[in-house]
Each structure stands twice: as C-alpha cells, then as structure tokens.
Amino acid sequence: MFTSPLAYLMATLLELERVRHLHRNNRATRAAARARSITPPNRGLIEADIRLEKGHILGLVGPNGAGKSTLMSVLAGILPPQRGILRVNGAPVVTDADRFSHRKMVGFMPERVGWSGPGTPKDILERLCVIRGLNRGVAMDLLEIVGLRSRTNDQLSSLSQGMRQRLSLAAALMGDPQILLLDEPMNGFDPVAQAALREMIRQRVDDGATVVISSHRLNELERLVDRVAIMHQGRIITRGSFSSVEHDLGVGHRLLISGLGLSPKERLDENPLIQVEDVEGEPDWTLKLTRYDQSWSADLRAGLVERICKEGTRLTLMEIVPPNLEGILSAATGLKRDLALQEESE
C-alpha cells in the first residue's frame, strides 16, 4: 500500500537510522581480552534502525546484554548517537535546540532510580516541575495518577520498590510527553498496580501518544503491545507487527484442534506442509497444527473440518494460536532458555 511522504512524516515522531552508541569496556575486560589475544566484545548499540509512530505500543525484547537499555537511553536523548542519524518529526537532531526539543517530547522511566536522600515524593516532583517550567500543582496531579497521593509526604527512604517505581512513572509522565519510554515498568508492582498501569498505557495511546516498553516479562508484553522489536548483540534484527515478525523469522502459523473419536493425526501427517504435534487436552485428543507456507485462512480451516469430519471424527475445538513472544525471540536469537527468568538488562 502506498504511503505519501507527508503522511509518513506526520505519523513518525522519532526515527533512528543506523545509530550506534558503544560503551567503553572496563579495564578488567580489556586486560582479559589481551591475555586471550581476542578483541573485547562490543557493549551497547552496534547499529539500530527504528521508527516510532503515533498511537502504537512497541515491545522491545531481547536477551540480557542485547542493548535494550542503551537503545532506550538514546531514544530518550540521554545518550547521543556516536554514528548515524536521529530524527525528530522528520528533522535531524543537530543543534542544542534540537536536542532540547527531543528530550522535551519524551518521558523516560528507567529500570532503576535510586530516589535516595532527604525529601518526599511531593518534594521531588515539585522540584522537577520547577525545572520543567510547570506549575507546582502538577506534582499532586501526578501523585494521584500513579496512586501515591497517600504517600505524598513520606520520606523517600520509607518507600517500597513498587512505590519508587510509581514515583519514577510520575516523573516520566510529567509534561504530558508524546513518547513514553518504560524500562521494566512492572518491577515491584502488584497485580492490581500492573492492571492499572496497563489501562493507563492504553489510555495514553488512545490519546495519540506512543509507548515503548522494554521488559523480560514476555507474557505481559503479549497482552499489551501491538508491535515488537527484537534485539540481539547490539542490533535490532527484526521489527513490526507480530504477524510480520513471525513471517520474517519463518515462525509457523499454529492451529489448535480437539475432538471426539479417532485422532486424525496419522492422516494429517501425510500432508508435508503441516507439522502435527500431540498436545495434552480434552476430550479424546488435541493436536497443534503448524504450517510455514501460509496462515490458517478461513478456506483452509473449512477444508480441514470437512476432511476430519467426513470420516466420523467430531471436532469440539478449533482455534488459531496467537503469536508467542518467547517463540519469536527464540527463533530470532537462537536462544532456547526460558527468557522469562531473566531479571536484569544491560
């Protein structure tokens, strides 16, 4: 489908083109590399191409050390590109005024913020309001939004991890940013707070904002994002909608069927285009059918029903299995371990 250049620019808030930002290895890492006569590994962002469009929720996923936090810091304007082009609303970021405009349009919630020393949540947010040129009353509004109104005057040292996360979220929301960057936002949140955060994110997107979420909680991301970017070894290796990413990676299209009577597994195994797998389930049998040539269209599903039922087998369930982030990530990186157990990022 043709997209006019004007529509492209209007939809694109922030864009990176072949952007790099590498961190210097520490002395111990360099010494160990010299001892083994090898080149120290690159840390950070080797090369990234990404475009943030209005009204979307992008999930940023990858194994530890993939470069996710570095990318988030570049998107936030905290780390400058060492190479490549960063554009805001279609224009390259070159001058100090450009960089100020960039940072002003972004709200960033890092994975960890210390929030130490004397002071209260109200003190912190009021100081930030002054720095941003906002009315001090905004601080109380933000504390209400993130559920910290009852902790307004508590000392920072008394706040739990979840409360500190809420304070970080309040700081990120200050100024009603067009782009909201959330690095592991669910850490320390109880289920009720997680549900409230999901609802708030959806509301922001409905109002035209763009949200980027970096998280190891793949199940949470699947419930929230509409686009995904996979990072590995400092690069974005694929990005797009779930279906387009699955297609690019050759991840199969899955269909789950259950029924009564004789299992059709042997008959379906005869089709070289379908991978058939037994799955525990009810009532008599459950099969997961995977095909890589095309998706399970209505016509394909109707033909499958006709073939199975004409031999006396009764279908009780047929449903398309939605995209699975862990499967996508495994296909993209070659990593088979349970990535949901990872708790830290670079």
N, C-alpha and C positions, 0 to 999 in steps of 0.2 A: 504494500500500500504506500502511495506517495505521500510524503510529509513535506510541506513547504518549509523553506529556510526560516521564515518568520515564525511559523508555528513551533519549529524546533527550538528557536531561541526563547520564545515565550514559555515553553514548557520546562526548559533546562535552567535550574538555579545555579548549579555548581558542577564543574567538569574538570577532571584531571586527564591530561594527555601525556603518556609516557613519563610520569612523575617518579622521581627517585628521591629517597632520603635514607641514607645508611648511617648507622651508629658506629662509632669507633669502638673496636674491641678493646677490652681492658688488658692491662699488662700481662696478667697471668695467661690469658687466652693466646696472646701473641707469642709469649715465651713457649707455651706448649706446642704451638704450631711450628715454630722454628725448630724445636727439638725433634719433631717428626718430619721435618722438611716438607711441610704442606702449607697451603695457603689458608689463613684463618677464614672461617665461614662468614659470609655477609650477614649482618643483622639489620633488620628494618625492612624498608620498602625498596626492592630492586627496580621494579617497574610497575606502574599502575595506570590503567585506563578505566575511568568510571564516570558515569553521568548521573547526577541526582535530579530527578524530575519532580514537579509539583504533585502533591497528593498521593505519594506512594510510601510504602513501608518496606525498606530494604533490610534483609537479614544478612549480616556479614559473618561468615563462618569459616573455620579452618583450624588445624591442629595448633597446639602451643608453638610459639616461635614463628608463626606464618607471616607476621607483620600486621596483624589486625589493629593493635593499639597504635602503632606508628601511623597507619593509614588514617585512623580516627583523628590523631593529633594534627596531621596535615590538613584534613578536611575542616578541622576547627580553626586553622590558622595559627596554631601553636608552634608547629614545626614548619619551616619553609621548604619548598621543593629545592633540592640541590641540582636537579636537572628536570627538564620537561616544562609543561605549561599548566598553570592553574587558571581557570576562567570563572568569573562570577557574572551571571546574567549575560553570558556570551563574550565578555571583555576580559582580556588577560589581566591578571593581578600583577602590577609592576611597581606602582608608587606606594608611599606610605598611606596616602588617602585610600588607595585601592585596598590595602591590607586592613585598614580600619573598617571600611565598609564590609569586607569579607567577615571579619570577626563579629561585627555587629549583627549580621543576619543569622549567626549560628549560636545555638545553645548547646553546651557540651557538658555531659555528666560522665566524668572519668570513672574508671573501675574503682579506684580508691582515692579518697580525700581524707587527710588527717583530721581536720577540724579540731585542733588541739589549742590549748592555751585558755586564758580567761575570756569570758564572753558567753552570750546566749544565742540561740538561733535568730532571735529578733535583731540583736546587735549586728550579727554577720550580714544578714540580708539588708539591713538599713545602710550599712557601710557600702555594700555593693550597689545599692540604689543611688547613693551619692556619686559613686564613681561613674555609673552609667548615665547620670543626669536624669534620674527618675524620681518621682515623688516618694518620700519615705513610706507613705501609706501602702505602696505596692508590696512591701515586705509582709504585712499582715495578710494581704490577699493571697500571697503565695503560700504562706504557712497554712492557711485554710485549705487551699487546693491540695496540698500534699499531706494533710492530716496531722500537722504539727501545732495546731492552734493551742492545744492544751499544754504544749511544751515550750511555749513562747519564751519564757524567762528562765528555763532550766539551764544550768551550766553545761557547756559542751562536753565536759568530762563525764557527765552523768548519762549521756545519750548512748543507746544501744547501737549496734551496727545498722539495724534497719532504720533507726531514726536518723543516723548520719547519712544513710542513702537518701532518705526523704529530703534532708537539707540540701544535699548535692543536686537532687532533682529540682528543688525550688530555685536554686541558683541558675540551673540550666534554663528554666522557663522564664527567667527574668527578661523583660523587653519583648515578649511575645515573638520569639525567633521564627524565621521562615524554615530553618533547618534545625532539627533536634537530633543530636548525636548521643546515643546511650550505650555506654560500655559496661556490659554485665549489669544491667539495671535491676535484675531480680534478686541479686545477692542480699541476704538478710531480710527479705520481705516474706511475711507470712502469706498463706493462700488468699486471704481477704485483700491484703495490700497488693498482691500480684494482680488480682482481678480488677482492682480499682485502677492500677497503672495501665493495664490493657485497655480499659474503657477510655481513660484519658488520652492514650495514644491514638485510638481510633477517632476520638472527637477532634483532636488536633488535625489529623489527616483530612477529615470531613471538612474542616475549615480551610483547607488548602495548604497546610504545612507538609513538609517531607520529613520522615523519620528514618534514621539508620540505627539499627540495633546490632551490636556485636555481643554474641553470647555463646557459651558452650552448652546451654540448655536447649538442645535441638527440638525437643518436644514443645517447648514454649514458643519457639520461633515459628514452627509449623502452624500454630494456631493463630498467628498474628500477621506475619509478613506476606506481601504479595509478590515480592521479587527477592532474589537471593544472589549473592556474590560469593564465590568460593576462593579462598586464598590458600596458597601453599608455597613455602620457601620464598617469601617476599614478593610474590606475584599474584595478581587476580587471574586465575586460569579459566574461569567461565563465569558468566553473569546473565541474568534475565529472569523471566518467569519460571516457575517450577517446571512446567511442561517443556519449555525451550531448553532449559539446562539439562533436563533428563534426556532430551533428544540429542543434544550436542555430545553428551557423555555416553550415549548408547545404552542408557539405563532402560530396561524393558518396561512396557506397559502391562500392568497387572490387573487380573480379574479374579475375584473370589467367587466360587460356586459351591453350593451344598445341595444334597438331595437324599432321597429315599430310594432304596433298591440297589441294584448292581452299580458299582462305581464305573464311570466311563473312562477311567484313567488309561487303560490299555488302548482303547480306541483313539483317544486324543493324542497318545504318544506317537501314533502313526503320522501325525502332521509334523513335518520338520520345522515349521515356523513357530510352533508352540512348545514352550518348556513347561512341563507339568510337574507339580510338586504336591505331595500329600501334606495336609495340614490338620492338626488336631481340631476337631469340631463336632458339631451335631448337624443332622441326626445320624445318618448312616455313614456319610463320607463328606469330606470337604477338600477341595482342590484349589490351589493357586495356579492360575494360568498366566504365563508371561510370554509376550511376543515382542520382537525387536523391529519388525518391519513396518508396523503401523499401530495406531491406537485402536482400542476396542470400540469401534463405531457402533451405532445402533444396528446397522445391517449385519455386522459381524456377530454381534450378540444374538440377534434374531436367528441367524443361521445356526449358531451353536445350540440354542434352545431346541430348534427343530431336530437337529441331529441327535441330541441326547434323549429327547422325549419320545422319539418315534420307536425306540427300542424298549419302551416300557419304564424307563427311569423317570422319576418325578423330581423336578427341581424345586427346592424350597428357598433358595437364596441365590441371587446374582448381583454382585456389586463391584464397581470399579474401585480398586485400592488406590487411595490418594498418594501423591508424591511423598517420599520419605527422605528427610534431610540426611539422616545417618547413611542411608544407602547412596544418596547423591554424593556426599562427602567422601565416602569410601571409594566410589568409582572415580572421583576426581583426583584423589591423592594417593590411592593405592594402600591407604591405611585401613586395617581391618579391626583395630581395637575399638573398644567402646568409648567413643569420644565424649559421651555424656558424663564420664567420670572425671574429666579434666576440670580443674577448678581455677586455673590461673592462665593468664595470657601475657604475651611479651609486653 
